Amino acid sequence: MKHYPVIVVGAGPAGSTCAYHLARQKVEVLILDQARMPRLKACGGGFPEKTRALYPFDLSPVLETTVQSATISLQPQRKIFLQRPEGMGYMVMRDKFDALLVEQAKAQGSHFHPEEKCLSIQAEPNRWLVRTDRDTYAADFLVGADGVPSRIARQLGLMRSFDRYGVAIGAELRVSDQQLARQGAGVTFDFHHVPKGYAWIFPKADHLSVGVFSTLTKPGNVKAALRAFIEKEENLRGFQEMFYCRGHLMPRGGVYHRLVTEGALLVGDAAAMTDPFFGEGIYYAARSGILAGQAIVRAMRENHRRLESYDQEIYRTLVRDFWWARFFNFCFYRFPRLSYPIVQHSSYLQELVLDVNSGKLSYQECVLRVIFLSPYWAFKGAKGPAE
């Protein structure tokens, strides 16, 4: 039976980033994934600037578009147009991005077994046994990066209830050259198309990504909502080809739960590391992967298998800010007659939200500024101080 110091189950951004950082510290890692790389993945592909800063290698080969503008619809026939010529972030296709991360992890010395499905795990004294559809391996440490719902989380006894998940469906559309040019380097968000969520259009190099996301566990027929959105939007109507379409659960971060047991931990979507408002997960997957690698290296150096430091660091750096994001989410959707006009008319608040997404502000800082300025907006027609 082959033994590895660390086995990572799942080769998405969380798992591959964790493996990359472990391998840089000369830790032998095996990455298991049931798919063959590259493979398409249900994901809008939004890639904030703060995510790019996490990686010490060049990501430009997989950056499809630099986003320079956003069109936001909060109410029918009313749109907000925001522009940042220097860029609001990037767009990636997950097949190319995930494949690049795996190659970088392999370049550092990680082993990668594609098309090998993890069937079960078993705890033994001071090690884990990992049984796949091909073989059985032993490991000192186990990283669950297998997405949502996570088989590893369930087998570790860290499974969460489904009332903490939203629902999304995304598609990749080939459109005409005119439609692609009209969309340009801008993203589209429509917040009145689905209950407590939004529909989106994200520009890629040669096509458009489109989808709907709701923070509700049972938002209704999301397939019908997607079809209606495509038919409504001029840049989508009459598309040439839909070459990928899939629905999926979206974990909503901000609910505290244990992410570790002795010698094992969860990262990425398996750990509900997703922005509760925007649904963005690539940044938080990468951050959790980095923190997991650091915790495992620390435990190895101290000759034990306790990983509580990872739990504590995730709580301190990510989960606490998710609480503020959930509060922002609650106020935004619970009081639309108040929140929508404020966002509609306040360029200051619009810039705050962009700064949160780019990483310049935390949700806590954003919410506290909104609370401080709410009386001003209420009595001055929702005008921000810069106006």
C-alpha positions in Angstrom: 0.0 0.0 0.0 1.4 3.3 -1.1 1.8 5.9 1.7 1.7 9.7 1.3 2.1 12.3 3.9 -0.9 14.2 2.5 -3.8 13.1 0.3 -6.0 15.8 -1.2 -9.4 14.7 -2.6 -10.5 17.1 -5.3 -8.5 19.2 -7.8 -10.4 22.4 -7.8 -8.9 25.7 -6.7 -8.9 24.8 -3.0 -7.4 21.4 -3.4 -4.8 22.3 -6.0 -3.8 25.5 -4.1 -3.3 23.5 -0.9 -1.2 20.9 -2.7 0.9 23.6 -4.4 1.8 25.2 -1.1 2.5 21.9 0.6 4.7 20.8 -2.2 6.7 24.1 -2.0 7.5 23.1 1.6 8.8 19.7 0.3 5.7 17.7 1.5 4.8 14.8 -0.8 1.2 15.1 -1.8 -1.2 13.0 -3.8 -4.2 14.8 -5.5 -7.2 12.6 -6.4 -9.9 13.7 -8.8 -12.7 11.8 -10.4 -12.5 13.9 -13.6 -10.0 14.2 -16.4 -8.3 17.6 -16.7 -9.1 19.9 -18.3 -12.9 19.7 -17.6 -15.7 22.3 -17.6 -17.1 23.2 -14.2 -20.4 24.9 -13.1 -19.0 28.3 -12.2 -19.5 31.9 -13.5 -15.7 32.4 -13.4 -15.6 35.7 -11.7 -12.0 36.3 -10.6 -11.4 39.4 -8.3 -8.0 41.1 -8.3 -7.5 39.9 -4.7 -7.4 36.3 -5.9 -4.7 37.0 -8.4 -2.5 38.4 -5.6 -2.6 35.0 -3.8 -0.6 33.2 -6.5 3.2 33.6 -7.0 3.1 32.5 -10.6 1.8 34.0 -13.8 -2.0 33.6 -14.3 -2.3 35.7 -17.5 -2.6 32.7 -19.8 -6.0 31.8 -18.2 -7.4 35.3 -17.7 -10.1 35.5 -20.4 -11.2 39.1 -19.9 -10.4 42.1 -17.8 -13.7 43.4 -16.5 -14.0 47.2 -17.0 -17.7 47.9 -16.4 -20.8 46.6 -14.8 -24.5 47.0 -15.6 -26.7 46.4 -12.6 -30.5 46.2 -12.7 -32.3 46.5 -9.4 -35.8 47.4 -10.7 -37.4 46.9 -14.1 -36.3 49.5 -16.7 -33.8 51.0 -14.3 -30.1 50.3 -14.7 -26.9 51.4 -13.0 -23.8 51.6 -15.2 -20.4 51.5 -13.3 -17.0 51.8 -15.0 -13.4 51.3 -13.9 -11.1 51.5 -16.8 -8.2 50.1 -14.7 -10.3 47.0 -14.2 -12.7 45.5 -11.7 -11.3 42.0 -11.9 -11.0 39.2 -14.4 -12.9 36.3 -15.9 -11.6 32.7 -16.2 -12.9 29.5 -17.5 -12.6 26.8 -14.9 -11.3 24.1 -17.2 -8.3 26.2 -18.1 -7.8 27.7 -14.6 -8.1 24.5 -12.7 -5.8 22.7 -15.1 -3.1 25.4 -14.7 -3.3 25.0 -10.9 -2.8 21.3 -11.1 0.2 21.7 -13.4 1.7 24.2 -11.0 1.2 21.8 -8.1 2.8 19.0 -10.2 5.7 21.2 -11.1 6.4 21.6 -7.3 6.4 17.8 -6.9 2.8 16.8 -6.2 1.4 13.6 -7.7 -1.9 13.8 -9.6 -4.3 10.9 -10.3 -7.1 12.0 -12.6 -10.2 9.9 -13.2 -9.8 8.2 -9.9 -12.8 8.4 -7.6 -12.5 8.4 -3.8 -15.0 5.8 -2.5 -14.4 5.8 1.2 -12.0 6.9 4.0 -11.2 5.1 7.2 -9.5 6.4 10.3 -6.7 4.3 11.8 -4.2 5.1 14.5 -2.1 8.0 13.2 -3.2 7.6 9.6 -6.1 7.6 7.1 -6.9 4.9 4.6 -8.3 6.2 1.4 -10.0 3.7 -0.9 -10.6 4.6 -4.5 -12.0 2.8 -7.5 -8.4 1.8 -8.4 -6.4 1.3 -5.2 -6.1 2.0 -1.5 -3.7 4.5 -0.1 -2.5 5.6 3.4 -1.9 9.2 4.5 -0.9 11.0 7.6 -3.2 13.9 6.7 -6.4 14.2 4.6 -7.8 17.2 2.8 -11.4 17.2 1.7 -11.7 19.5 -1.3 -14.4 17.6 -3.1 -17.0 20.4 -3.4 -20.6 20.3 -2.4 -22.2 18.1 -1.2 -18.9 16.7 0.1 -18.5 13.0 0.5 -15.4 13.6 2.6 -17.3 16.0 4.9 -20.1 13.4 5.4 -17.6 10.6 6.2 -15.7 12.8 8.6 -18.9 13.6 10.5 -18.7 17.3 9.5 -21.7 17.3 7.2 -23.9 20.3 7.3 -27.7 20.6 6.7 -28.9 21.7 3.2 -30.7 24.8 4.5 -27.4 26.6 4.3 -27.1 26.3 0.6 -28.3 28.4 -2.3 -29.0 27.2 -5.8 -27.5 28.3 -9.1 -27.6 27.2 -12.8 -25.0 28.4 -15.3 -24.5 28.0 -19.0 -21.9 28.8 -21.6 -23.3 30.4 -24.8 -21.8 31.1 -28.2 -23.3 34.2 -29.6 -22.9 36.3 -32.7 -19.9 38.6 -33.1 -22.2 41.6 -32.7 -23.6 40.4 -29.4 -20.2 39.6 -28.1 -18.9 43.0 -29.1 -22.0 44.7 -27.5 -21.4 43.0 -24.2 -17.7 44.0 -24.4 -15.7 43.8 -21.2 -18.7 44.5 -19.0 -20.6 42.2 -16.6 -24.3 42.3 -16.2 -26.2 41.7 -12.9 -30.0 41.6 -12.8 -31.3 41.5 -9.2 -35.0 41.5 -9.9 -35.1 38.4 -12.1 -34.9 35.7 -9.4 -36.0 35.8 -5.7 -33.3 36.8 -3.4 -30.5 36.5 -6.0 -29.5 37.6 -9.4 -29.0 36.7 -13.0 -25.7 37.3 -14.6 -23.8 37.7 -17.9 -20.0 37.4 -17.8 -17.9 38.0 -20.9 -15.3 35.4 -21.9 -12.7 35.5 -24.7 -15.0 34.0 -27.3 -18.4 33.5 -25.7 -20.7 34.6 -22.8 -21.3 32.9 -19.5 -24.8 33.3 -18.2 -26.7 32.0 -15.2 -29.0 32.6 -12.2 -28.3 32.4 -8.5 -30.6 32.5 -5.6 -29.7 32.4 -1.9 -32.9 30.4 -1.3 -32.7 26.7 -0.9 -35.9 26.3 -2.9 -36.2 29.3 -5.2 -38.5 27.6 -7.8 -37.7 26.6 -11.3 -34.2 27.9 -12.0 -34.1 26.3 -15.4 -37.2 28.3 -16.4 -35.7 31.5 -14.9 -32.5 30.9 -17.0 -34.5 30.4 -20.2 -36.5 33.6 -19.5 -33.4 35.6 -18.8 -31.8 34.4 -22.0 -34.9 35.3 -24.0 -35.1 38.8 -22.4 -31.5 39.9 -22.9 -30.6 41.3 -26.3 -27.0 40.0 -26.0 -28.2 36.4 -25.4 -31.4 36.1 -27.4 -31.0 33.8 -30.4 -27.7 32.4 -29.3 -25.8 30.1 -31.7 -24.9 27.3 -29.3 -25.2 26.3 -25.6 -22.2 24.1 -25.1 -22.5 23.6 -21.3 -25.3 23.9 -18.8 -25.5 22.6 -15.3 -27.2 23.4 -12.0 -25.5 23.1 -8.7 -25.7 23.9 -5.0 -24.0 27.0 -3.6 -22.8 26.9 0.0 -23.4 30.1 1.9 -20.5 31.0 4.2 -21.0 32.6 7.6 -22.4 29.8 9.7 -19.8 28.4 12.1 -19.2 24.7 12.0 -16.1 22.6 12.7 -13.9 22.0 9.7 -11.3 19.7 11.3 -10.9 16.4 13.0 -7.6 14.7 13.9 -5.4 14.6 10.8 -8.2 15.9 8.4 -9.8 19.1 7.3 -12.1 20.6 4.7 -11.4 23.4 2.2 -13.2 25.4 -0.4 -16.9 24.6 -1.2 -16.7 21.5 1.0 -16.1 23.9 3.9 -18.8 26.4 2.7 -16.1 29.0 1.8 -18.3 31.1 -0.4 -19.4 34.8 -0.3 -23.0 34.7 1.1 -24.0 37.7 -1.1 -22.2 37.5 -4.4 -21.8 33.7 -4.3 -18.1 34.1 -5.4 -16.0 31.2 -4.2 -12.6 31.1 -6.1 -10.9 33.6 -3.8 -12.1 31.9 -0.6 -11.3 28.4 -2.0 -7.7 29.6 -2.6 -7.4 31.3 0.8 -8.7 28.2 2.6 -6.2 26.0 0.6 -3.3 28.2 1.6 -4.4 28.2 5.3 -4.9 24.4 5.2 -1.3 23.9 3.9 0.1 26.2 6.6 -1.7 24.3 9.3 -0.6 20.9 8.1 3.1 22.0 7.8 2.9 23.4 11.3 1.5 20.1 12.6 4.2 18.1 10.9 6.9 20.3 12.3 5.5 20.0 15.8 5.1 16.2 15.3 1.3 16.0 15.9 -1.9 15.7 13.9 -4.0 18.4 15.5 -5.3 21.0 13.1 -7.4 23.3 15.3 -5.2 26.2 14.2 -6.8 26.0 10.8 -10.3 26.2 12.2 -9.3 29.2 14.3 -7.6 31.0 11.4 -10.6 30.4 9.0 -12.9 31.8 11.7 -10.7 34.8 12.3 -10.0 35.7 8.7 -13.0 34.6 6.7 -16.0 33.4 8.7 -16.3 36.5 10.8 -16.5 38.7 7.7 -19.0 36.3 6.2 -21.3 37.2 9.1 -21.2 40.8 8.0 -21.9 39.6 4.4 -24.9 37.7 5.6 -26.2 40.8 7.4 -25.7 42.9 4.2 -27.5 40.1 2.3 -30.4 40.1 4.8 -30.9 43.9 4.7 -30.6 44.1 0.9 -33.2 41.5 0.2 -35.4 41.9 3.3 -36.0 45.6 2.7 -35.9 46.2 -1.1 -38.0 49.3 -1.0 -35.3 50.9 1.1 -32.1 49.2 -0.1 -32.8 49.3 -3.8 -33.3 53.1 -4.1 -30.3 53.7 -1.9 -28.0 51.6 -4.1 -29.7 53.0 -7.3 -28.9 56.6 -6.4 -25.8 56.5 -4.3 -22.6 56.2 -6.3 -20.7 56.2 -3.0 -22.4 52.9 -2.0 -21.9 51.5 -5.4 -18.1 52.1 -5.1 -18.1 50.5 -1.6 -19.6 47.3 -3.1 -17.0 47.3 -5.9 -14.2 47.8 -3.3 -15.5 44.8 -1.3 -15.5 42.6 -4.3 -11.9 43.7 -5.3 -10.6 43.2 -1.7 -10.0 46.8 -0.9 -12.7 46.7 1.8 -14.1 43.9 4.1 -17.8 43.4 4.4 -17.5 44.6 8.0 -16.0 47.9 6.9 -18.6 48.3 4.2 -21.6 47.5 6.5 -20.3 49.9 9.2 -20.0 52.7 6.7 -23.5 52.0 5.4 -24.9 52.0 9.0 -23.2 55.3 9.8 -24.5 57.0 6.6 -28.0 55.5 6.6 -29.7 58.4 8.4 -28.1 60.8 5.9 -29.4 58.8 3.0 -32.9 58.5 4.6 -33.2 62.3 4.9 -31.2 63.5 1.9 -32.7 61.3 -0.9 -30.2 58.5 -0.7 -27.2 60.7 -1.8 -23.8 59.7 -0.7 -21.3 62.1 0.9 -19.3 62.3 -2.3 -22.3 63.6 -4.1 
